[in-house]
Amino acid sequence: MLLENLRKEVLSAALQLIRYGLVTLTGGNVSGRDEQTGYIAITPSGMDYEKLNPADIVIIDGAGNTVDGKWKASVDTKDHLYIYRQRPDIQGIIHTHSPYACSFAMLHREIPCCSTTLANEVGGSVPVARYTPVAEAAIGPAVMEVLGDKNACLLANHGVIAVGHSVRHALVAAVMLEDGAKVYHLASLKGEPVQLPPEEIEKARNVFLYTYGQSS
Ligand SMILES: O=C(CO)[C@@H](O)[C@H](O)COP(=O)(O)O
């Protein structure tokens, strides 16, 4: 099977989205890019992740043509492709509708960086991309207006985009963003959360980019 490992990685991340409560039914999508071919493996549109096999993950080329797979690719495929083109450093993209993060997206409110979690995994505050309609290939350009070199942003009135240097890394960013949004929300109920200074954000970010875990 073409790009079997990448397909498995994409499906595994999609299943983890359910496990961590980041999506309801099929309200999200996952993709990974193969560095050698430039092909993208992406979840099919509107299909229950728990019923998918690796072969159900669709392989597309950089222009969005299906290279292998029998299903229609995610409705957000063109947005994933746009983001990959602008961010050669990333190889994984995850879109969720995770509830705590989405509640800030509904308010068009950036989540300030008051926790090491957001510093580590997002790279600072979580910006909000302007509202764009779905399925019109407008999400990608709106995301790139605010994402910079960060690993996540909110989509106004919609959801979350998380990216990473692998599918797994994008998953970690999506999970940790939701965790950071939840903790920020809880702290806000008690008072005014204190923002981390930029130099501390950078230090925390670099640890997670370059030395955390088994990579060094
Ligand atoms: O919110 C949206 C539309 O942008 C998506 O998350 C859909 O809800 C899932 O679409 P597919 O990836 O299944 O086509």
Ligand as a Chemical Component Dictionary entry (heavy atoms), coordinates in Angstrom:
data_LIG
# 
_chem_comp.id                   LIG 
_chem_comp.type                 NON-POLYMER 
_chem_comp.pdbx_formal_charge   0 
_chem_comp.three_letter_code    LIG 
# 
loop_
_chem_comp_atom.comp_id 
_chem_comp_atom.atom_id 
_chem_comp_atom.alt_atom_id 
_chem_comp_atom.type_symbol 
_chem_comp_atom.charge 
_chem_comp_atom.model_Cartn_x 
_chem_comp_atom.model_Cartn_y 
_chem_comp_atom.model_Cartn_z 
_chem_comp_atom.pdbx_ordinal 
LIG O1 O1 O 0 -15.352 22.118 10.063 1  
LIG C1 C1 C 0 -15.161 21.555 9.025  2  
LIG C2 C2 C 0 -15.338 22.243 7.771  3  
LIG O2 O2 O 0 -14.266 23.134 7.670  4  
LIG C3 C3 C 0 -14.641 20.205 8.990  5  
LIG O3 O3 O 0 -13.996 19.920 10.206 6  
LIG C4 C4 C 0 -15.690 19.168 8.798  7  
LIG O4 O4 O 0 -16.558 19.119 9.888  8  
LIG C5 C5 C 0 -15.022 17.858 8.591  9  
LIG O5 O5 O 0 -14.872 17.768 7.245  10 
LIG P1 P1 P 0 -14.217 16.532 6.566  11 
LIG O6 O6 O 0 -12.754 16.614 6.887  12 
LIG O7 O7 O 0 -14.841 15.281 7.171  13 
LIG O8 O8 O 0 -14.557 16.714 5.120  14 
# 
loop_
_chem_comp_bond.comp_id 
_chem_comp_bond.atom_id_1 
_chem_comp_bond.atom_id_2 
_chem_comp_bond.value_order 
_chem_comp_bond.pdbx_ordinal 
LIG O1 C1 DOUB 1  
LIG C1 C2 SING 2  
LIG C1 C3 SING 3  
LIG C2 O2 SING 4  
LIG C3 O3 SING 5  
LIG C3 C4 SING 6  
LIG C4 O4 SING 7  
LIG C4 C5 SING 8  
LIG C5 O5 SING 9  
LIG O5 P1 SING 10 
LIG P1 O6 DOUB 11 
LIG P1 O7 SING 12 
LIG P1 O8 SING 13 
# 
